[in-house]
Amino acid sequence: MSAYSSDPDLNVYDVTGNGTEVDVATNLLNGDIRLSILWTQDVLLSAEAADEVADALRRAASQSRSITATPSAD
């Protein structure tokens, strides 16, 4: 079982139609964020797809902060 949880709202593929896919995932154990480009080393994104990736990275950053947040001493 992987410690990484992929963003289910991200569905971005290369504009050339070759099947290249982008994945943003958060490590649920330590909060690390993984940005993967699947099936190749490059991905060409439309402006809309780039916005989607940026949104997914912001969601992952928020999730990471909640995983790594120090509990308050209330």
C-alpha positions as CSV (number, residue, x, y, z in Angstrom):
1,M,0.0,0.0,0.0
2,S,1.3,3.4,-1.0
3,A,1.6,6.2,1.5
4,Y,0.8,8.7,-1.3
5,S,-2.7,9.9,-2.0
6,S,-3.3,11.3,-5.5
7,D,-5.5,14.3,-6.0
8,P,-8.8,12.8,-7.3
9,D,-9.8,16.2,-8.8
10,L,-6.8,16.4,-11.1
11,N,-7.3,15.0,-14.6
12,V,-4.6,16.6,-16.8
13,Y,-3.1,15.2,-19.9
14,D,-0.5,16.5,-22.4
15,V,-2.0,18.8,-25.2
16,T,-0.3,16.6,-27.9
17,G,-2.7,13.7,-27.1
18,N,0.1,11.2,-26.5
19,G,-1.3,10.1,-23.1
20,T,1.2,11.9,-20.9
21,E,-0.5,12.5,-17.5
22,V,0.2,14.8,-14.5
23,D,-0.2,13.5,-11.0
24,V,-0.1,15.4,-7.7
25,A,0.0,13.3,-4.5
26,T,0.5,13.9,-0.8
27,N,2.4,11.5,1.4
28,L,-0.1,10.8,4.2
29,L,2.7,9.9,6.7
30,N,5.0,12.9,6.4
31,G,3.2,15.5,4.3
32,D,5.7,15.4,1.3
33,I,4.1,16.4,-2.0
34,R,4.9,14.4,-5.2
35,L,4.5,16.0,-8.6
36,S,4.7,13.2,-11.2
37,I,4.7,13.4,-15.0
38,L,3.7,9.9,-16.1
39,W,4.9,8.1,-19.2
40,T,7.5,10.7,-20.3
41,Q,9.9,13.4,-19.1
42,D,8.1,16.3,-20.5
43,V,4.5,17.5,-20.5
44,L,3.0,20.3,-22.6
45,L,0.0,21.8,-20.9
46,S,-2.7,24.2,-22.0
47,A,-3.3,27.3,-19.8
48,E,-6.4,25.6,-18.3
49,A,-4.5,22.4,-17.5
50,A,-1.7,24.5,-15.9
51,D,-4.3,26.2,-13.7
52,E,-5.6,22.7,-12.7
53,V,-2.1,21.5,-11.8
54,A,-1.5,24.7,-9.8
55,D,-4.8,24.2,-7.9
56,A,-3.9,20.6,-7.2
57,L,-0.6,21.7,-5.8
58,R,-2.3,24.2,-3.6
59,R,-4.7,21.5,-2.3
60,A,-1.7,19.2,-1.6
61,A,0.1,22.0,0.2
62,S,-2.9,22.6,2.4
63,Q,-3.2,18.8,3.1
64,S,0.5,18.7,3.9
65,R,0.3,21.5,6.4
66,S,-2.5,19.7,8.2
67,I,-0.4,16.5,8.4
68,T,2.7,18.2,9.6
69,A,1.0,20.8,11.9
70,T,2.3,20.8,15.5
71,P,-0.6,20.2,17.9
72,S,-1.3,23.3,20.0
73,A,-0.7,23.2,23.7
74,D,-4.2,24.2,24.8
